[in-house]
Amino acid sequence: MARRTTLKDLNDFLAQNPNTIEVDDVKDKEDFLKKSPNNLVAVENVSKTTSVKPAIKNIEISEIAAALHDKAIKEGKSFTELWLKVLEEGAKKDPLLKNTNIFKTIRTINQTTFNVAMEGIAKLIKSKG
């Protein structure tokens, strides 16, 4: 476990290295600037961050729907499936959301869509076979 630096450690360091930092009383700004160390430490250039989360404070509902629709197309999923995931994430923050009618309805629509697709595939296989 790493040991934390304390004020006692700092005082011990200053006592052992009296020439490193001058600890006399400073009366004004000029006195402070004349003390040592008086040079800044060289710092590497800070790289810019590439991942910036979009600001969603003033976003319109239509923009959310359009973004969700675009994401569904890119991922080859249905809008309903992604919206259900949004509701599930929302239910993690607000447990009351999980018991709402809209949540149950969308889950039912998603399951019904899957069942209809499976039934269609089964009929297609039976008719070909």
MDAnalysis code that builds the backbone (N, CA, C; Angstrom):
import MDAnalysis as mda
import numpy as np

u = mda.Universe.empty(387, n_residues=129, atom_resindex=np.repeat(np.arange(129), 3), trajectory=True)
u.add_TopologyAttr("name", ["N", "CA", "C"] * 129)
u.add_TopologyAttr("resid", np.arange(1, 130))
u.add_TopologyAttr("resname", ["MET", "ALA", "ARG", "ARG", "THR", "THR", "LEU", "LYS", "ASP", "LEU", "ASN", "ASP", "PHE", "LEU", "ALA", "GLN", "ASN", "PRO", "ASN", "THR", "ILE", "GLU", "VAL", "ASP", "ASP", "VAL", "LYS", "ASP", "LYS", "GLU", "ASP", "PHE", "LEU", "LYS", "LYS", "SER", "PRO", "ASN", "ASN", "LEU", "VAL", "ALA", "VAL", "GLU", "ASN", "VAL", "SER", "LYS", "THR", "THR", "SER", "VAL", "LYS", "PRO", "ALA", "ILE", "LYS", "ASN", "ILE", "GLU", "ILE", "SER", "GLU", "ILE", "ALA", "ALA", "ALA", "LEU", "HIS", "ASP", "LYS", "ALA", "ILE", "LYS", "GLU", "GLY", "LYS", "SER", "PHE", "THR", "GLU", "LEU", "TRP", "LEU", "LYS", "VAL", "LEU", "GLU", "GLU", "GLY", "ALA", "LYS", "LYS", "ASP", "PRO", "LEU", "LEU", "LYS", "ASN", "THR", "ASN", "ILE", "PHE", "LYS", "THR", "ILE", "ARG", "THR", "ILE", "ASN", "GLN", "THR", "THR", "PHE", "ASN", "VAL", "ALA", "MET", "GLU", "GLY", "ILE", "ALA", "LYS", "LEU", "ILE", "LYS", "SER", "LYS", "GLY"])
u.atoms.positions = np.array([
    [0.847, -1.169, 0.000],
    [0.000, 0.000, 0.000],
    [0.898, 1.239, 0.000],
    [0.562, 2.213, -0.836],
    [1.364, 3.419, -0.944],
    [1.186, 4.286, 0.299],
    [2.268, 4.917, 0.695],
    [2.239, 5.763, 1.871],
    [1.852, 7.176, 1.457],
    [0.972, 7.792, 2.164],
    [0.534, 9.143, 1.832],
    [1.510, 10.165, 2.402],
    [1.745, 11.206, 1.632],
    [2.601, 12.285, 2.093],
    [1.796, 13.166, 3.034],
    [2.394, 13.514, 4.137],
    [1.704, 14.343, 5.121],
    [2.479, 15.630, 5.332],
    [1.880, 16.544, 6.065],
    [2.577, 17.790, 6.382],
    [3.831, 17.525, 7.204],
    [3.789, 16.485, 8.021],
    [4.982, 16.142, 8.806],
    [6.120, 15.744, 7.869],
    [5.803, 14.972, 6.832],
    [6.821, 14.588, 5.850],
    [7.386, 15.816, 5.150],
    [6.515, 16.763, 4.826],
    [6.968, 17.986, 4.165],
    [7.873, 18.783, 5.094],
    [7.494, 18.894, 6.357],
    [8.340, 19.607, 7.320],
    [9.689, 18.925, 7.475],
    [9.693, 17.593, 7.508],
    [10.958, 16.853, 7.602],
    [11.828, 17.117, 6.380],
    [11.215, 17.126, 5.207],
    [11.961, 17.384, 3.973],
    [12.573, 18.782, 3.993],
    [11.772, 19.771, 4.393],
    [12.278, 21.142, 4.442],
    [13.389, 21.294, 5.479],
    [13.286, 20.576, 6.584],
    [14.331, 20.633, 7.611],
    [15.626, 20.008, 7.102],
    [15.528, 18.938, 6.295],
    [16.706, 18.261, 5.768],
    [17.312, 19.002, 4.575],
    [16.516, 19.798, 3.879],
    [16.969, 20.520, 2.688],
    [16.702, 22.020, 2.843],
    [17.427, 22.674, 3.722],
    [17.118, 24.090, 3.988],
    [17.433, 25.013, 2.800],
    [18.327, 24.622, 1.906],
    [18.708, 25.483, 0.794],
    [17.779, 25.341, -0.407],
    [16.918, 24.364, -0.388],
    [16.043, 24.116, -1.527],
    [14.968, 25.184, -1.645],
    [14.326, 25.488, -0.535],
    [13.244, 26.467, -0.538],
    [13.488, 27.434, 0.609],
    [13.438, 28.717, 0.290],
    [13.589, 29.729, 1.327],
    [12.230, 29.922, 1.992],
    [12.218, 29.844, 3.310],
    [10.958, 29.935, 4.021],
    [10.862, 31.191, 4.885],
    [11.640, 32.227, 4.550],
    [11.581, 33.479, 5.304],
    [10.253, 34.172, 5.070],
    [9.967, 35.125, 5.914],
    [8.743, 35.901, 5.745],
    [8.829, 36.751, 4.491],
    [7.718, 36.820, 3.779],
    [7.632, 37.612, 2.562],
    [6.760, 38.819, 2.866],
    [7.282, 40.006, 2.519],
    [6.547, 41.221, 2.838],
    [5.699, 41.723, 1.676],
    [6.173, 41.496, 0.453],
    [5.389, 41.951, -0.699],
    [5.672, 41.058, -1.901],
    [5.054, 41.408, -3.012],
    [5.137, 40.590, -4.235],
    [6.569, 40.481, -4.745],
    [7.304, 41.574, -4.713],
    [8.681, 41.571, -5.214],
    [9.579, 40.649, -4.395],
    [9.390, 40.644, -3.071],
    [10.164, 39.746, -2.212],
    [9.891, 38.287, -2.568],
    [8.631, 37.992, -2.821],
    [8.259, 36.628, -3.173],
    [8.910, 36.217, -4.491],
    [8.885, 37.105, -5.484],
    [9.434, 36.771, -6.794],
    [10.958, 36.619, -6.756],
    [11.624, 37.267, -5.820],
    [13.088, 37.185, -5.708],
    [13.539, 35.886, -5.034],
    [12.647, 35.217, -4.347],
    [13.005, 33.987, -3.629],
    [13.265, 32.839, -4.604],
    [13.956, 31.818, -4.109],
    [14.200, 30.642, -4.949],
    [13.357, 29.492, -4.414],
    [12.950, 28.549, -5.181],
    [13.129, 28.518, -6.631],
    [12.203, 29.535, -7.300],
    [12.729, 30.158, -8.351],
    [11.944, 31.198, -8.994],
    [11.673, 30.893, -10.472],
    [12.001, 29.707, -10.911],
    [11.747, 29.314, -12.294],
    [10.606, 28.301, -12.342],
    [9.851, 28.376, -13.396],
    [8.791, 27.398, -13.582],
    [9.374, 26.097, -14.110],
    [8.725, 25.026, -13.809],
    [9.149, 23.710, -14.272],
    [8.655, 23.520, -15.703],
    [9.505, 22.930, -16.546],
    [9.094, 22.658, -17.922],
    [8.021, 21.580, -17.926],
    [6.961, 21.821, -18.691],
    [5.854, 20.889, -18.771],
    [5.644, 20.507, -20.223],
    [5.397, 19.231, -20.463],
    [5.128, 18.773, -21.820],
    [3.821, 19.372, -22.312],
    [3.707, 19.504, -23.640],
    [2.467, 20.027, -24.210],
    [1.322, 19.067, -23.914],
    [0.204, 19.630, -23.608],
    [-0.974, 18.837, -23.315],
    [-1.655, 18.476, -24.622],
    [-1.933, 17.193, -24.802],
    [-2.608, 16.778, -26.033],
    [-4.095, 17.009, -25.889],
    [-4.730, 17.326, -27.000],
    [-6.166, 17.559, -26.987],
    [-6.880, 16.213, -26.926],
    [-7.991, 16.188, -26.211],
    [-8.769, 14.960, -26.140],
    [-9.580, 14.825, -27.424],
    [-9.655, 13.612, -27.913],
    [-10.364, 13.382, -29.170],
    [-11.820, 13.007, -28.956],
    [-12.118, 12.407, -27.834],
    [-13.506, 11.992, -27.607],
    [-14.212, 13.040, -26.764],
    [-15.161, 13.697, -27.376],
    [-15.948, 14.712, -26.688],
    [-17.405, 14.275, -26.743],
    [-18.025, 14.189, -25.596],
    [-19.429, 13.799, -25.567],
    [-20.272, 14.975, -26.042],
    [-21.290, 14.690, -26.838],
    [-22.127, 15.783, -27.326],
    [-22.952, 16.397, -26.193],
    [-23.149, 17.692, -26.294],
    [-23.968, 18.378, -25.299],
    [-25.437, 18.052, -25.560],
    [-26.124, 17.605, -24.524],
    [-27.522, 17.221, -24.724],
    [-28.466, 18.078, -23.898],
    [-27.996, 19.221, -23.435],
    [-28.841, 20.045, -22.578],
    [-30.042, 20.624, -23.321],
    [-29.845, 21.094, -24.536],
    [-30.935, 21.737, -25.265],
    [-31.364, 20.915, -26.474],
    [-31.291, 19.613, -26.367],
    [-31.610, 18.740, -27.500],
    [-33.128, 18.557, -27.606],
    [-33.602, 18.515, -28.815],
    [-35.029, 18.337, -29.075],
    [-35.363, 16.843, -29.139],
    [-36.605, 16.510, -28.844],
    [-37.062, 15.118, -28.896],
    [-36.901, 14.566, -30.311],
    [-37.187, 15.391, -31.319],
    [-37.068, 14.945, -32.713],
    [-35.614, 14.591, -33.050],
    [-34.661, 15.316, -32.444],
    [-33.242, 15.009, -32.672],
    [-32.857, 13.680, -32.033],
    [-33.409, 13.399, -30.871],
    [-33.143, 12.112, -30.210],
    [-33.696, 10.973, -31.065],
    [-34.920, 11.153, -31.564],
    [-35.548, 10.121, -32.399],
    [-34.747, 9.908, -33.680],
    [-34.285, 11.004, -34.313],
    [-33.498, 10.882, -35.546],
    [-32.174, 10.175, -35.277],
    [-31.519, 10.522, -34.168],
    [-30.248, 9.878, -33.829],
    [-30.453, 8.389, -33.541],
    [-31.530, 8.050, -32.860],
    [-31.819, 6.650, -32.554],
    [-32.147, 5.876, -33.830],
    [-32.864, 6.516, -34.734],
    [-33.193, 5.891, -36.023],
    [-31.914, 5.631, -36.833],
    [-31.012, 6.623, -36.878],
    [-29.746, 6.464, -37.595],
    [-28.910, 5.336, -36.979],
    [-28.871, 5.279, -35.650],
    [-28.117, 4.214, -34.968],
    [-28.702, 2.846, -35.277],
    [-30.035, 2.760, -35.333],
    [-30.694, 1.483, -35.646],
    [-30.312, 1.030, -37.053],
    [-30.287, 1.953, -38.004],
    [-29.906, 1.605, -39.377],
    [-28.460, 1.138, -39.431],
    [-27.566, 1.872, -38.764],
    [-26.136, 1.503, -38.764],
    [-25.895, 0.125, -38.162],
    [-26.627, -0.193, -37.088],
    [-26.427, -1.467, -36.391],
    [-27.302, -2.584, -36.929],
    [-28.182, -2.270, -37.882],
    [-29.058, -3.295, -38.447],
    [-30.085, -3.797, -37.453],
    [-30.534, -2.922, -36.579],
    [-31.526, -3.292, -35.573],
    [-32.775, -2.456, -35.791],
    [-33.842, -2.815, -35.093],
    [-35.072, -2.039, -35.211],
    [-35.036, -0.862, -34.246],
    [-35.761, 0.182, -34.622],
    [-35.896, 1.351, -33.765],
    [-36.477, 0.944, -32.416],
    [-37.454, 0.055, -32.432],
    [-38.120, -0.395, -31.210],
    [-37.146, -1.106, -30.273],
    [-36.294, -1.925, -30.855],
    [-35.321, -2.662, -30.044],
    [-34.381, -1.693, -29.316],
    [-33.897, -0.672, -30.043],
    [-33.012, 0.296, -29.405],
    [-33.769, 1.152, -28.391],
    [-35.016, 1.504, -28.697],
    [-35.798, 2.290, -27.756],
    [-36.041, 1.507, -26.474],
    [-36.241, 0.197, -26.595],
    [-36.405, -0.640, -25.411],
    [-35.133, -0.612, -24.564],
    [-33.975, -0.622, -25.223],
    [-32.715, -0.532, -24.472],
    [-32.597, 0.808, -23.764],
    [-33.063, 1.881, -24.415],
    [-33.056, 3.197, -23.779],
    [-33.935, 3.175, -22.531],
    [-35.103, 2.573, -22.653],
    [-36.005, 2.478, -21.498],
    [-35.406, 1.623, -20.383],
    [-34.714, 0.553, -20.757],
    [-34.082, -0.296, -19.732],
    [-32.991, 0.482, -19.001],
    [-32.217, 1.292, -19.736],
    [-31.202, 2.128, -19.091],
    [-31.870, 3.161, -18.188],
    [-32.984, 3.721, -18.665],
    [-33.727, 4.681, -17.852],
    [-34.284, 4.043, -16.591],
    [-34.686, 2.781, -16.695],
    [-35.224, 2.071, -15.534],
    [-34.156, 1.842, -14.468],
    [-32.891, 1.835, -14.869],
    [-31.808, 1.703, -13.888],
    [-31.719, 2.964, -13.026],
    [-32.034, 4.112, -13.633],
    [-31.978, 5.375, -12.902],
    [-33.295, 5.668, -12.180],
    [-34.408, 5.237, -12.764],
    [-35.732, 5.460, -12.183],
    [-36.488, 4.136, -12.175],
    [-36.430, 3.395, -11.071],
    [-37.043, 2.059, -11.013],
    [-38.546, 2.058, -11.308],
    [-39.221, 3.169, -11.100],
    [-40.658, 3.223, -11.366],
    [-40.958, 3.107, -12.854],
    [-39.989, 3.442, -13.698],
    [-40.178, 3.367, -15.146],
    [-40.416, 1.933, -15.605],
    [-39.829, 0.982, -14.917],
    [-39.938, -0.414, -15.323],
    [-41.371, -0.931, -15.234],
    [-42.181, -0.346, -14.393],
    [-43.564, -0.806, -14.222],
    [-44.574, -0.003, -15.045],
    [-44.106, 0.855, -15.927],
    [-45.031, 1.675, -16.712],
    [-45.606, 0.878, -17.876],
    [-46.754, 1.318, -18.362],
    [-47.418, 0.651, -19.475],
    [-46.597, 0.745, -20.759],
    [-45.924, 1.879, -20.998],
    [-45.155, 2.035, -22.234],
    [-44.000, 1.037, -22.275],
    [-43.367, 0.813, -21.154],
    [-42.264, -0.138, -21.089],
    [-42.767, -1.543, -21.420],
    [-43.876, -1.919, -20.801],
    [-44.451, -3.249, -21.045],
    [-44.929, -3.374, -22.491],
    [-45.511, -2.294, -23.034],
    [-46.009, -2.315, -24.412],
    [-44.871, -2.488, -25.405],
    [-43.806, -1.733, -25.225],
    [-42.676, -1.838, -26.160],
    [-42.032, -3.216, -26.058],
    [-41.909, -3.740, -24.855],
    [-41.349, -5.089, -24.699],
    [-42.236, -6.118, -25.407],
    [-43.550, -5.963, -25.300],
    [-44.497, -6.867, -25.969],
    [-44.369, -6.741, -27.480],
    [-44.270, -5.500, -27.983],
    [-44.110, -5.282, -29.430],
    [-42.831, -5.954, -29.921],
    [-41.775, -5.797, -29.175],
    [-40.496, -6.398, -29.555],
    [-40.605, -7.919, -29.600],
    [-41.218, -8.513, -28.595],
    [-41.375, -9.971, -28.547],
    [-42.312, -10.450, -29.645],
    [-43.387, -9.702, -29.901],
    [-44.356, -10.078, -30.944],
    [-43.693, -10.032, -32.314],
    [-42.904, -9.004, -32.562],
    [-42.191, -8.893, -33.835],
    [-41.277, -10.091, -34.047],
    [-40.571, -10.478, -33.008],
    [-39.677, -11.633, -33.082],
    [-40.485, -12.906, -33.353],
    [-41.602, -13.071, -32.649],
    [-42.428, -14.272, -32.825],
    [-43.011, -14.352, -34.234],
    [-43.477, -13.213, -34.773],
    [-44.023, -13.195, -36.131],
    [-42.942, -13.565, -37.141],
    [-41.756, -13.034, -36.964],
    [-40.654, -13.362, -37.871],
    [-40.306, -14.841, -37.791],
    [-40.258, -15.400, -36.599],
    [-39.933, -16.820, -36.435],
    [-41.029, -17.705, -37.053],
    [-42.283, -17.304, -36.893],
    [-43.389, -18.073, -37.461],
    [-43.323, -18.042, -38.991],
    [-42.993, -16.888, -39.566],
    [-42.852, -16.765, -41.011],
    [-41.729, -17.632, -41.541],
    [-40.619, -17.660, -40.825],
    [-39.480, -18.494, -41.234],
    [-39.855, -19.967, -41.152],
    [-40.562, -20.353, -40.084],
    [-40.975, -21.757, -39.920],
    [-41.905, -22.181, -41.058],
    [-42.862, -21.322, -41.444],
    [-43.775, -21.651, -42.548],
    [-43.026, -21.753, -43.864],
    [-42.062, -20.871, -44.066],
    [-41.245, -20.907, -45.283],
    [-40.456, -22.194, -45.370],
    [-39.898, -22.632, -44.290],
    [-39.103, -23.871, -44.268],
    [-40.007, -25.072, -44.531],
    [-41.208, -25.090, -43.920],
    [-42.139, -26.200, -44.106],
    [-42.618, -26.264, -45.569],
    [-42.870, -25.101, -46.193],
    [-43.376, -25.102, -47.573],
    [-42.296, -25.524, -48.568],
    [-41.049, -25.264, -48.266],
    [-39.943, -25.649, -49.157],
    [-39.564, -27.116, -48.975],
    [-39.855, -27.675, -47.824],
    [-39.397, -29.001, -47.473],
    [-40.332, -30.080, -47.798],
])
